[in-house]
Amino acid sequence: MNIAQKSSISNLFEKISNDKLAILIDHALLSPESAQNKHLQSSLQAIELKGMKGILQKAGSAAFHPCEETSLSSSFDLAFSYVMDAPALEGLTARGELGYKFTYPDSRPLTRYHAEDDAHAYAVVHLCHWRVGGGRVVLNDLYDIDLQTSDALREKLGPLFQGEGVELFPFKKDAWLARSKHFKNLPSASLNKVMNDVVLPWLIGVSKKDTANTQPSLESSIHTLRRLQSEVQMFLYDQPDQLSTQNKVNSIWFSDTGVAPASWDSLELVTASENHEHELFKTKDAQILCLHELTKPMRHHDFNAWLEDLRNMDQLIFQPLLKHPQLQVVLCGQHGFKTWSIQHKSWLNQSLNTLKNQIRGIQSTLELLS
């Protein structure tokens, strides 16, 4: 977490109200493999995380919500629907539509459509690296790409996308927004689910990992988008500057398709960091803080950076929120998410909770994050 990110997080507190606040942290829960890492275990025992532990101990026990390994939606996708009290549709997270709505608020309003009309839908187009080896193709994260390079690449590829009926719009330095009728009702796998895994079982249009499309009406769109993906790869292959360094852009990934339910119409984006490492949303009676600072270091298995960002998050977010009247904390991981709910209680209830914690013992950081 750099100085700019720390400053941006600090500025969040000017926007946070005393309404109910849900905090969603992506890649905060450790996978069983990561939890067995001896270095990480030792490091977690050495850090206190006073803010996070203080808040979670007030809540007591957590509820775990599993995310199937074959699910197209990530645990973060499921958690966002959970706090919005909306159904989670497989591979239809509507984050592309939300991204367009909040990035281009002055554009024509989004039209809610029925299955039979020909309105457009939205997706996120991620810039990524496909690593070929041993007869497999694995999707890897980009180590870095600057906004100028991303914009130049989008302008070069624009005509190719338009030829297949897809419009592109700026969004983040490593992702664009796309609009097309081809995305309507078309499931797509979250980048979080595909990252560091074999690409083929997750290609756009599957109903679950390694499961064929089950809707014949989507066949034409699936064929078009997969062809476009191949055309982009061939274009990038002919750009030698794109392949001069490992983990440069050599492919794209479509995700975050779907239509936001009508109940999300009240959702507003209050503020977001430059590349959306964190976002603060507002509903009629609550706020939702989404934190993605832990995502990149966990994808790269950089546990030192992950721990440092966790410490910063505790200091900058959890410690200042220790006395917030209504909190919901959601930690997301590879196999699901954990939820804790904290409401302001009477002095007697707080004393009883303190006594219970003393009797059962304080959970270790490793236990909380596993």
C-alpha positions as CSV (number, residue, x, y, z in Angstrom):
1,M,0.0,0.0,0.0
2,N,1.7,3.2,-1.2
3,I,1.5,6.7,0.2
4,A,-1.2,7.8,-2.2
5,Q,-3.4,4.8,-1.2
6,K,-2.9,5.6,2.5
7,S,-3.9,9.2,1.9
8,S,-6.9,8.1,-0.1
9,I,-8.1,5.7,2.6
10,S,-7.6,8.5,5.2
11,N,-9.9,10.7,3.2
12,L,-12.6,8.1,3.2
13,F,-13.5,9.0,6.8
14,E,-14.8,12.4,5.6
15,K,-17.5,10.4,3.7
16,I,-18.4,7.7,6.2
17,S,-21.6,8.4,8.2
18,N,-23.0,6.9,11.3
19,D,-25.4,4.8,9.3
20,K,-24.9,1.0,9.2
21,L,-21.5,0.3,7.6
22,A,-20.6,-3.0,5.9
23,I,-16.8,-3.5,5.2
24,L,-16.0,-6.1,2.5
25,I,-12.3,-7.1,2.2
26,D,-11.3,-9.1,-0.8
27,H,-8.6,-11.8,-0.4
28,A,-8.5,-11.4,3.4
29,L,-9.3,-15.1,4.2
30,L,-6.4,-17.5,3.8
31,S,-6.7,-20.6,1.7
32,P,-5.8,-23.8,3.5
33,E,-2.5,-23.9,1.6
34,S,-1.6,-20.4,2.6
35,A,-2.6,-21.0,6.2
36,Q,0.0,-23.8,6.4
37,N,2.8,-21.4,5.3
38,K,5.2,-21.4,8.2
39,H,6.6,-17.9,7.5
40,L,3.0,-16.5,7.4
41,Q,2.0,-18.3,10.5
42,S,4.9,-16.9,12.4
43,S,4.3,-13.4,11.1
44,L,0.6,-13.5,11.9
45,Q,1.4,-14.4,15.5
46,A,3.6,-11.4,15.7
47,I,1.1,-8.7,14.6
48,E,-1.7,-7.5,16.9
49,L,-4.3,-6.0,14.6
50,K,-5.9,-4.2,17.5
51,G,-8.6,-2.7,15.5
52,M,-9.8,-5.7,13.6
53,K,-9.6,-8.0,16.7
54,G,-11.4,-5.5,18.9
55,I,-14.3,-5.2,16.4
56,L,-14.6,-8.9,15.7
57,Q,-14.5,-9.9,19.3
58,K,-17.5,-7.6,20.0
59,A,-19.4,-9.6,17.4
60,G,-18.5,-13.0,18.8
61,S,-18.8,-15.9,16.4
62,A,-18.7,-15.6,12.6
63,A,-20.9,-17.1,10.0
64,F,-19.2,-18.8,7.1
65,H,-20.7,-18.8,3.6
66,P,-19.0,-21.2,1.2
67,C,-18.2,-20.5,-2.5
68,E,-18.1,-23.6,-4.7
69,E,-14.8,-24.1,-6.5
70,T,-16.7,-24.5,-9.8
71,S,-18.8,-21.3,-9.3
72,L,-18.2,-18.5,-11.9
73,S,-18.8,-15.9,-9.2
74,S,-16.1,-15.2,-6.6
75,S,-16.7,-15.1,-2.9
76,F,-16.5,-11.3,-3.1
77,D,-19.2,-11.2,-5.8
78,L,-21.4,-13.4,-3.5
79,A,-20.6,-11.2,-0.5
80,F,-21.6,-8.0,-2.3
81,S,-25.0,-9.5,-3.2
82,Y,-25.3,-10.8,0.4
83,V,-24.9,-7.3,2.0
84,M,-27.2,-5.9,-0.7
85,D,-29.8,-8.5,0.3
86,A,-30.1,-9.5,-3.4
87,P,-30.0,-12.9,-5.1
88,A,-26.6,-14.0,-6.3
89,L,-26.9,-15.2,-10.0
90,E,-24.2,-17.5,-11.3
91,G,-21.7,-15.5,-13.3
92,L,-24.0,-12.5,-13.6
93,T,-22.6,-10.0,-11.0
94,A,-23.6,-6.8,-12.9
95,R,-20.3,-5.1,-11.9
96,G,-19.8,-4.0,-15.5
97,E,-23.1,-2.2,-15.4
98,L,-22.4,-0.6,-12.1
99,G,-19.0,0.4,-13.3
100,Y,-20.5,2.2,-16.3
101,K,-23.2,3.8,-14.2
102,F,-20.8,5.3,-11.8
103,T,-18.0,6.2,-14.2
104,Y,-20.3,7.9,-16.7
105,P,-23.2,9.3,-14.5
106,D,-24.1,11.9,-17.1
107,S,-24.7,9.4,-19.9
108,R,-28.1,8.2,-20.9
109,P,-29.8,6.2,-18.1
110,L,-29.5,2.5,-18.2
111,T,-32.6,0.9,-19.5
112,R,-33.9,-2.2,-17.7
113,Y,-34.8,-4.7,-20.4
114,H,-36.8,-7.8,-20.8
115,A,-35.4,-11.0,-22.3
116,E,-37.0,-10.4,-25.7
117,D,-35.7,-6.9,-26.4
118,D,-32.4,-5.9,-28.0
119,A,-30.9,-3.6,-25.5
120,H,-27.2,-3.6,-24.7
121,A,-25.6,-5.0,-21.6
122,Y,-22.2,-4.4,-20.0
123,A,-19.0,-6.2,-19.1
124,V,-15.5,-5.5,-17.7
125,V,-12.6,-6.3,-20.1
126,H,-9.5,-7.1,-18.1
127,L,-6.0,-6.9,-19.6
128,C,-4.1,-10.0,-18.6
129,H,-1.3,-12.3,-19.4
130,W,-1.8,-15.9,-20.6
131,R,1.2,-18.1,-19.8
132,V,1.7,-21.1,-22.1
133,G,3.6,-24.1,-20.9
134,G,3.4,-27.9,-20.5
135,G,0.4,-28.0,-22.9
136,R,-1.6,-25.7,-20.6
137,V,-2.6,-22.0,-20.8
138,V,-2.8,-20.3,-17.4
139,L,-4.1,-16.8,-16.7
140,N,-1.7,-14.6,-14.8
141,D,-2.1,-11.1,-13.4
142,L,-0.2,-8.1,-14.8
143,Y,2.6,-6.8,-12.6
144,D,1.9,-3.3,-13.9
145,I,0.6,-1.3,-16.7
146,D,0.3,2.5,-16.8
147,L,-2.8,4.4,-17.8
148,Q,-1.2,5.9,-20.9
149,T,-0.2,2.5,-22.3
150,S,-3.7,1.2,-21.5
151,D,-5.4,4.1,-23.2
152,A,-3.2,3.7,-26.3
153,L,-3.9,0.0,-26.5
154,R,-7.7,0.6,-26.2
155,E,-7.6,3.1,-29.1
156,K,-5.7,0.6,-31.2
157,L,-8.1,-2.3,-30.4
158,G,-11.3,-0.1,-30.6
159,P,-12.0,-0.9,-34.3
160,L,-11.5,-4.6,-33.8
161,F,-14.1,-4.6,-31.0
162,Q,-16.5,-2.4,-32.9
163,G,-16.3,-4.8,-35.8
164,E,-17.8,-7.4,-33.5
165,G,-20.5,-5.1,-32.1
166,V,-18.7,-4.1,-28.9
167,E,-18.1,-0.6,-27.6
168,L,-15.1,0.1,-25.3
169,F,-14.9,2.8,-22.6
170,P,-12.1,3.8,-20.2
171,F,-12.4,2.4,-16.7
172,K,-9.2,1.5,-14.9
173,K,-5.6,1.2,-16.0
174,D,-5.8,-2.6,-16.2
175,A,-9.5,-2.9,-17.3
176,W,-12.0,-1.3,-19.6
177,L,-15.8,-1.3,-19.8
178,A,-17.6,-2.8,-22.7
179,R,-21.1,-2.5,-24.0
180,S,-22.8,-4.9,-26.4
181,K,-25.9,-6.9,-26.9
182,H,-23.7,-10.0,-26.8
183,F,-23.3,-9.6,-23.0
184,K,-27.0,-9.8,-22.3
185,N,-27.8,-12.7,-19.9
186,L,-24.4,-14.2,-20.7
187,P,-22.6,-15.7,-17.7
188,S,-18.9,-14.9,-17.2
189,A,-16.2,-16.1,-14.8
190,S,-14.8,-13.7,-12.3
191,L,-11.2,-12.8,-12.8
192,N,-10.6,-13.8,-9.2
193,K,-11.7,-17.4,-9.9
194,V,-9.6,-17.8,-13.0
195,M,-6.4,-16.2,-11.8
196,N,-3.5,-18.6,-11.7
197,D,-5.7,-21.4,-13.1
198,V,-6.0,-23.0,-16.5
199,V,-8.1,-20.8,-18.8
200,L,-10.0,-23.3,-20.9
201,P,-12.6,-24.5,-18.3
202,W,-13.6,-20.9,-17.5
203,L,-14.0,-19.4,-21.0
204,I,-16.9,-17.0,-21.4
205,G,-20.3,-18.8,-21.9
206,V,-19.8,-21.8,-19.6
207,S,-22.5,-22.3,-17.0
208,K,-19.9,-23.4,-14.4
209,K,-16.3,-24.3,-14.5
210,D,-15.7,-26.8,-17.3
211,T,-19.4,-27.1,-17.9
212,A,-20.9,-26.4,-21.4
213,N,-23.3,-23.6,-22.0
214,T,-26.9,-24.6,-21.3
215,Q,-28.7,-21.9,-23.2
216,P,-28.9,-22.3,-27.0
217,S,-29.9,-18.6,-27.4
218,L,-26.4,-17.6,-26.2
219,E,-24.4,-19.7,-28.7
220,S,-24.0,-16.9,-31.3
221,S,-22.8,-14.4,-28.7
222,I,-20.4,-16.9,-27.1
223,H,-18.9,-17.7,-30.5
224,T,-18.5,-13.9,-31.3
225,L,-16.8,-13.1,-28.0
226,R,-14.5,-16.1,-28.1
227,R,-13.5,-15.2,-31.7
228,L,-12.9,-11.6,-30.6
229,Q,-10.7,-12.8,-27.8
230,S,-8.6,-14.8,-30.3
231,E,-8.4,-11.8,-32.6
232,V,-7.1,-9.6,-29.8
233,Q,-4.5,-12.2,-29.0
234,M,-3.3,-12.3,-32.6
235,F,-3.1,-8.5,-32.7
236,L,-1.1,-8.4,-29.5
237,Y,1.2,-11.1,-30.7
238,D,2.2,-8.8,-33.6
239,Q,3.0,-6.0,-31.2
240,P,6.6,-6.9,-30.1
241,D,6.7,-4.2,-27.4
242,Q,3.8,-5.9,-25.7
243,L,5.8,-9.1,-25.3
244,S,9.2,-7.8,-24.5
245,T,8.8,-8.3,-20.8
246,Q,7.2,-11.2,-18.8
247,N,3.6,-10.7,-17.7
248,K,2.9,-8.0,-20.3
249,V,-0.6,-7.9,-21.9
250,N,-1.1,-10.7,-24.4
251,S,-4.9,-11.4,-23.9
252,I,-8.1,-10.1,-22.4
253,W,-10.8,-11.5,-20.0
254,F,-14.5,-10.8,-20.1
255,S,-16.2,-10.7,-16.7
256,D,-18.8,-9.0,-14.5
257,T,-21.7,-9.4,-17.0
258,G,-25.3,-9.3,-15.9
259,V,-28.1,-6.8,-15.1
260,A,-28.3,-5.1,-11.7
261,P,-31.5,-5.9,-9.9
262,A,-34.0,-3.1,-9.5
263,S,-33.3,-3.1,-5.8
264,W,-29.8,-1.7,-6.6
265,D,-31.3,1.5,-8.2
266,S,-30.7,3.3,-4.9
267,L,-27.0,2.3,-4.9
268,E,-24.6,5.3,-5.2
269,L,-20.8,5.5,-5.5
270,V,-19.7,8.0,-2.8
271,T,-16.0,7.8,-3.6
272,A,-13.3,5.5,-5.0
273,S,-9.6,5.5,-5.3
274,E,-7.9,6.0,-8.7
275,N,-7.8,2.4,-9.7
276,H,-10.7,1.2,-7.5
277,E,-8.5,-0.4,-4.8
278,H,-11.3,0.7,-2.5
279,E,-14.8,2.0,-3.1
280,L,-17.4,3.5,-0.8
281,F,-21.1,2.9,-1.8
282,K,-24.2,4.2,-0.3
283,T,-27.8,2.8,-0.1
284,K,-30.9,4.3,1.4
285,D,-29.9,3.3,5.0
286,A,-26.4,2.0,4.9
287,Q,-22.9,2.3,3.4
288,I,-20.7,-0.4,1.9
289,L,-16.9,-0.1,1.9
290,C,-15.2,-2.5,-0.5
291,L,-11.4,-2.9,0.0
292,H,-9.3,-4.6,-2.7
293,E,-5.8,-3.6,-1.4
294,L,-5.0,-7.2,-0.4
295,T,-5.9,-8.7,-3.8
296,K,-2.7,-8.1,-5.8
297,P,-0.2,-9.2,-3.2
298,M,-2.2,-12.4,-2.6
299,R,-2.5,-13.1,-6.3
300,H,1.3,-12.9,-6.5
301,H,1.8,-14.9,-3.3
302,D,3.7,-11.9,-1.9
303,F,2.9,-12.6,1.8
304,N,5.1,-9.8,3.1
305,A,3.3,-7.2,1.1
306,W,-0.1,-8.8,2.1
307,L,0.8,-8.6,5.8
308,E,2.0,-5.0,5.4
309,D,-1.2,-4.0,3.7
310,L,-3.2,-5.8,6.4
311,R,-1.4,-3.8,9.1
312,N,-2.1,-0.6,7.3
313,M,-5.7,-1.5,6.9
314,D,-6.0,-2.2,10.6
315,Q,-4.4,1.2,11.5
316,L,-6.2,3.3,9.0
317,I,-9.7,1.7,9.0
318,F,-10.4,-0.7,11.8
319,Q,-8.9,1.2,14.7
320,P,-10.8,4.5,13.8
321,L,-14.0,2.5,13.5
322,L,-13.8,0.7,16.9
323,K,-16.7,2.7,18.2
324,H,-18.9,2.8,15.1
325,P,-22.5,2.1,16.2
326,Q,-23.4,-0.5,13.5
327,L,-20.8,-2.5,11.6
328,Q,-20.9,-5.6,9.4
329,V,-17.4,-7.0,8.6
330,V,-17.1,-9.5,5.7
331,L,-13.8,-11.2,4.9
332,C,-13.6,-12.9,1.6
333,G,-11.3,-15.8,0.5
334,Q,-10.9,-18.4,-2.1
335,H,-13.5,-20.8,-0.7
336,G,-16.1,-18.5,0.8
337,F,-16.6,-15.5,3.1
338,K,-17.1,-14.9,6.8
339,T,-19.5,-12.4,8.2
340,W,-19.5,-10.6,11.6
341,S,-22.3,-8.2,12.7
342,I,-21.7,-5.7,15.4
343,Q,-24.3,-3.3,16.9
344,H,-24.0,-0.9,19.7
345,K,-25.1,-2.7,22.9
346,S,-25.9,-1.8,26.5
347,W,-23.1,-1.6,29.1
348,L,-24.4,-4.9,30.5
349,N,-24.3,-6.7,27.2
350,Q,-20.8,-5.4,26.5
351,S,-19.7,-6.7,29.9
352,L,-21.2,-10.1,29.3
353,N,-19.5,-10.3,25.9
354,T,-16.1,-9.4,27.4
355,L,-16.6,-12.2,30.0
356,K,-17.5,-14.7,27.3
357,N,-14.4,-13.7,25.4
358,Q,-12.2,-14.2,28.5
359,I,-13.7,-17.7,29.1
360,R,-13.4,-19.0,25.6
361,G,-10.1,-17.3,24.9
362,I,-9.2,-14.7,22.3
363,Q,-8.9,-16.1,18.7
364,S,-5.5,-15.8,17.1
365,T,-5.1,-13.8,14.0
366,L,-4.5,-17.0,12.0
367,E,-7.9,-18.4,13.3
368,L,-9.7,-15.2,12.4
369,L,-8.3,-15.1,8.9
370,S,-8.6,-18.8,8.0
